[in-house]
Amino acid sequence: MFAVKVFNKSSFARGAEEGQCPKYVHFTREKEALECLCHESIVKAVEVGETELHHFIVMELGREDLGALLRCRGALREEEAQHIFRQLLSGVGHMHSRGILHRDLKPENIIVVDETPTAGISVKISDFGHSKKVKVSAAPGPPLMMHVHSLHVGTDFYAAPEQTDGRKGRFLQSGSLLALLVDRGAARASGPRE
């Protein structure tokens, strides 16, 4: 089964010329990210194209998003959370090696694709509308080193502290996700910031 994101060209034609229409910007970011990513923990784009009236992306469809699974079940057992977290870190590592920053990694942007008693919960990172392409350094060390800029996008609840309070530095945004996976009392997040 597949999911299809369809964007009517006329709804953002004027803003697209200026690069100002959020729908156009999000579509372009998602398209560019999915075209250069190929990893078992990242949703696959089956087809990206356009017709006379529409732009579209056809991609894998999951059973549900991780947020829905957590709201239904509550916190996961530590082993389940570790299994999911390893998949996410592997996917994020691949994105960063290609110079892609997701910038809105949260349970609602992670799809559950399968669950079996032996293999556990299989997930994939999705929704690259807030992503950003950055230059990857050829210097030795971690594949992607950058300072967070003052412009913040994404969902505040899952953001690294320096993104929301203005400090410079690096912090694993994924720490917020790991805490949520195992914390029954986690607060519900607000929507993404444009």
C-alpha positions in Angstrom: 0.0 0.0 0.0 1.1 3.5 -0.7 0.5 7.1 0.5 0.2 9.9 -2.1 0.8 13.5 -1.3 -0.8 15.7 -4.0 -0.3 19.4 -4.4 -2.5 21.5 -6.7 -0.1 23.7 -8.8 -2.6 26.6 -9.0 -2.8 26.8 -5.2 0.8 27.8 -4.8 1.9 29.0 -8.3 2.2 32.7 -7.4 4.2 32.1 -4.2 6.3 29.4 -5.8 7.9 32.0 -8.1 9.1 33.9 -5.1 9.9 30.8 -2.9 7.4 32.1 -0.3 4.5 29.7 -0.4 4.9 27.3 2.6 3.2 24.4 0.7 5.6 24.8 -2.2 8.6 25.1 0.1 7.6 22.0 2.1 6.9 20.0 -1.1 10.2 20.9 -2.6 12.1 20.1 0.6 10.4 16.7 0.9 11.0 15.9 -2.8 14.7 16.8 -2.6 15.3 14.9 0.6 13.5 11.7 -0.6 15.2 11.7 -3.9 18.7 11.5 -2.3 17.9 9.1 0.6 17.7 5.3 0.5 17.8 3.5 3.8 15.7 0.9 5.5 14.7 3.3 8.3 13.5 6.1 6.0 10.2 6.0 4.1 10.8 5.3 0.4 9.5 7.5 -2.4 8.2 5.2 -5.1 7.5 8.0 -7.5 7.9 11.8 -7.6 6.4 13.7 -10.5 3.9 16.1 -11.8 0.9 16.3 -14.1 -0.4 19.4 -15.8 -2.4 20.3 -12.7 -0.5 18.6 -9.7 2.8 17.8 -8.1 2.8 14.4 -6.3 4.9 12.1 -4.2 4.0 8.4 -3.9 5.6 6.8 -0.9 5.3 3.8 1.4 2.3 3.7 3.7 2.7 2.6 7.3 0.1 1.1 9.6 0.1 4.1 11.9 2.4 6.8 13.2 4.5 6.2 16.3 2.5 8.9 18.2 -0.7 7.0 17.7 0.9 3.8 18.9 2.2 5.5 22.0 -1.2 7.1 22.8 -2.8 3.7 22.4 -0.3 1.6 24.4 1.4 4.1 26.6 5.1 3.7 27.3 7.0 0.9 25.6 9.1 -1.7 27.3 12.8 -0.7 27.5 13.8 -3.3 24.9 11.1 -2.1 22.5 12.2 1.5 22.9 15.9 0.5 22.3 15.0 -1.4 19.2 13.1 1.6 17.8 15.7 4.1 18.9 18.5 2.1 17.1 16.4 2.2 13.9 16.0 6.0 14.2 19.6 6.6 14.9 20.6 4.6 11.9 18.2 6.5 9.7 19.3 9.9 11.1 22.9 8.9 10.6 22.2 8.1 6.9 20.3 11.5 6.5 23.3 13.4 8.1 25.8 11.6 5.9 23.8 13.0 2.9 23.6 16.5 4.4 19.9 16.3 5.2 18.6 17.7 8.6 15.0 16.5 9.3 14.3 19.4 11.8 10.9 18.0 12.9 11.7 14.5 14.2 8.8 13.4 16.4 6.6 10.4 16.9 4.0 11.7 14.5 6.7 11.8 11.7 7.8 8.2 12.4 5.6 5.5 10.8 5.2 2.0 12.1 5.5 -0.3 9.1 5.4 -3.7 10.8 5.3 -5.5 14.2 6.1 -9.1 14.9 6.8 -11.0 18.1 10.3 -11.9 16.9 11.4 -8.8 15.1 9.6 -6.2 17.2 8.3 -2.9 16.0 9.8 -1.7 12.6 9.7 2.1 12.0 10.6 4.5 9.3 11.2 8.3 9.4 8.8 10.3 7.3 7.6 13.8 6.5 10.6 15.8 5.3 8.7 19.0 4.7 10.8 20.9 7.3 14.1 19.3 6.2 17.1 21.3 5.1 20.1 20.4 2.9 23.5 21.4 4.4 27.0 21.0 3.2 28.7 18.0 4.7 32.3 18.5 5.9 35.0 16.1 4.5 37.0 16.6 7.7 37.4 13.6 10.0 35.0 13.2 12.9 31.2 13.0 13.1 29.6 13.3 9.6 27.7 16.4 10.4 28.8 19.2 12.6 26.8 22.4 12.8 25.6 25.1 15.1 21.9 25.6 15.5 20.9 29.0 14.0 18.4 31.3 15.6 15.6 30.3 13.1 13.7 27.5 14.7 11.3 25.2 12.8 9.6 22.0 13.9 7.8 21.2 17.1 9.0 22.9 20.3 8.3 19.9 22.6 10.8 17.7 20.6 13.4 20.4 19.9 16.9 20.5 21.3 17.1 23.0 24.2 19.4 25.3 22.3 16.9 25.6 19.5 14.2 27.0 21.8 16.2 29.1 24.2 18.8 30.7 21.9 22.0 29.0 23.2 24.5 27.8 20.6 25.7 24.3 20.6 24.7 20.8 19.7 22.2 18.5 21.6 20.6 15.4 20.5 17.0 16.1 19.6 16.6 12.4 19.7 17.0 12.5 23.5 13.4 14.0 23.7 12.1 11.1 21.6 13.8 8.4 23.7 12.4 10.0 26.9 8.9 9.9 25.3 9.2 6.3 24.3 9.7 5.1 27.9 7.9 7.9 29.9 4.2 7.3 30.5 3.7 10.8 31.8 5.1 12.6 28.7 3.1 15.7 27.8 1.4 15.9 24.5 3.3 18.1 22.0 2.0 21.1 20.2 2.0 21.4 16.4 5.1 22.3 14.3 6.4 25.8 14.1 6.8 27.1 10.5 
